[in-house]
Amino acid sequence: MAQRKATSLQTPLLVCNWKMNPQSLREARALASKIIRAARYAPPASVLLAPPFPYVAPLHALLKGQRAVALAAQNSTAHEQRALTGEVSYGMLADMGVSRVIVGHSERRYIIGETDKTINEKVALIHAHGMTPLLCVGETKKTTPAKALAFIEQQLVRDVAGFDKRAHFSIAYEPVWAIGGSKEVDPSYAAHVIEGIHVFCAHHFSSVPRVLYGGSVHCKNIDDFLYYRDTINGFLIGSASLRAQDMTIIIKKIYGKR
Ligand code: 13P
């Protein structure tokens, strides 16, 4: 694997993708409070909560007075603000303190049927509204790192087509087969693919994006992934982000206690 340590100087990002959970605002507040407490020594905006839309405003209020935890959106619209039933505008997200938006998650690609064209439109809008896209990519079936990378490069080419080379964005490498909270994943496989994504991006963009890993990361395997912390620039966590105890351990392991 080629050595490339430039990105290791960036603070790792930890993004909690709560998906369609928890089922009440009371639980969402309790979970967020525990994560905020665990993250009190983490660098500013290094831990991100991506709650379902109804919880964004109340959590925005809860996050006031601290700097370590910020808000991300799990999804965003492919349209500018107009009369459009059921959509949430970028202005609303910005007003609620949302700084990053997850886009191209495999559940939206393969369950909802979101296309690369839509993802590309969303990436452009997220950026136009001063937010940072967290673009999810990843192969659907377990294969070799080289084949996974070839698949991901195609996704990247389509999803960021027409994107300003200097634009700021992050990538989450999420092998679709590894999503589910308790799948067996070899961290060296993930690191190998991420290394390739870094090299690809260095050729295509002037600022090298952070590349996060997502897929069955939890408190028992985080050390194995952190072994590759020079390559893996953070984590996008699903199931374990709903367990305050897991998050407390993961946050301590990533950021330490100062
Ligand atoms: P799990 O952590 O539950 O595998 O989910 C990963 C994911 O999809 C995060 O976006």
Residues whose N, C-alpha, C, O or C-beta is under 5 A from the ligand:
A	BS01	13P	N17 A178 I179 G180 G181 G214 G215 S216 V217 L236 I237 G238 S239 A240
